[in-house]
Amino acid sequence: MNKKIGILTFHNAVNYGAILQCYALQNALEQRGYNVEVIDYTPLYFNKVFFDPLKPWEAIGTKNKLKSLIKVFLRFRQQRNNSIKQFELKQFVKKYLKISETVDSELISTFDTIIAGSDQVWNLELLENDTTYLLDFPNDVRRVSYAASFKVSDVDEFAIDAYKKYLPKFNNISVREENLKVYLKNNLNIDSTNVLDPTFLLNMKKWSELINNKRLIEEKYVLVYHVNQPVELVSKALEYAKKNSYKVVSLNRLNTKDDYIDFSYASIEEFLNLVKNAEVVFTTSFHGMAFSINFQKEFYFEIPEKSYNNNERLLDLAKKLKLMNRNISNGLDENPINWESVTDLLDKYVENSNEFLNYSLNNEEMKKYE
């Protein structure tokens, strides 16, 4: 009988990367012959951030009626696009992810192993101190983390106590960022392995199977995928597009008077299609960078000022693959990326990551091979 593996991660966030990393890990495990389910759990935080409806009427003021009406219109448009995007992402989850029954202690006991991760599942500030992703349940089940993450700066006392209490119960721990591996060892004396985000466990050919071969935009275009409206990144993208006579396509609404094609409602398949067929990607998103690399697209990134751990994970990946010259703070390096060199480095990290999964799921304890 095949081992039953449960994945506990952010599978239902209204976010391309969160869903795709879950899909990738599920797929990688199924390729190994395991019976895999994604555990149906949604933290309260997600209900607040992703599923609370916007209230356009709150934009109405009394001083400037025209300005207020414009704000109302923009909020209604944003709400419409958010609703379309949420529907499309739910359709992908329904079609491709094998979701369990609602989580409880009886369900947990049916799994041979539970994997926490990937993504920021241990970021307790983000999760408002929800320790579920630390596998805080009492059941005697094998515990593994794959590419788990949390920001190592400003870790509060509650989080430190939670890590000390629950992480030693894990049989094998892997984390996504090298600095997190160092933090766990130096501060909590916990050994871990540094692995890649699960989206790298599937190759370009595998990701392309999800995409309609037809281009969504016939003309050549620059793709923008941002977090928190980065002024410099958007400005550079617009300049680059104008210089090269490219269209601008954005996966987010842009604060600009320049023309662009709005794909803020894109489905996951459309997201992948737009990345794959872009001439250049400008992004502040970790998974925006990850899929640019997966599809071997020229890209530039910017470190967003306000984000949960995005700076650490972007920089970690760029350093691993020697792509720091793609940071726009260094200016726009218009030399093409040497994909042969990047692929050589990436293949070694992918091999490392697959090896971690193999020995962790074969009931072996932590093994040092790095």
PyMOL commands that set and color helices and strands:
alter all, ss='L'
color gray80, all
select helices_A, chain A and resi 16-31+44-49+56-59+65-96+105-108+132-134+157-169+178-188+198-201+204-208+231-244+268-277+286-294+310-320+324-326+328-330+339-361
alter helices_A, ss='H'
color red, helices_A
select strands_A, chain A and resi 4-8+35-40+99-102+113-116+142-148+172-175+193-194+221-225+247-250+261-262+280-283+298-301
alter strands_A, ss='S'
color yellow, strands_A
deselect
rebuild
show_as cartoon
